[in-house]
């Protein structure tokens, strides 16, 4: 039996590249750098979730969600994209 495209996509997939381009003749942009990291997941019941982040983001001063300075939190948010 041949699997449907939907069935073939179920699982977790690692980001290969994240490129924005307005048209083929315009230069490529890399909003999270050329070495962005990410993951997209598709579930059997039709849900998806994508997470993309800039590489080399600095850690917070303390290893807890609210453990960073205002500047660290702003840098973390600016280098992260989530969609589901």
Long-range contacts (C-beta under 8 A, 24 or more apart in sequence): 6-42, 6-46, 7-44, 9-42, 10-42, 10-43, 10-44, 11-41, 11-42, 12-39, 12-40, 12-41, 13-39, 13-40, 13-41, 13-42, 14-38, 14-39, 15-39, 15-40, 15-52, 18-52, 32-79, 32-81, 47-84, 48-84, 49-82, 49-83, 49-84, 50-81, 50-82, 50-83, 50-84, 51-80, 51-81, 51-82, 52-80, 52-81, 52-82, 53-79, 53-80, 53-81, 54-79, 54-80
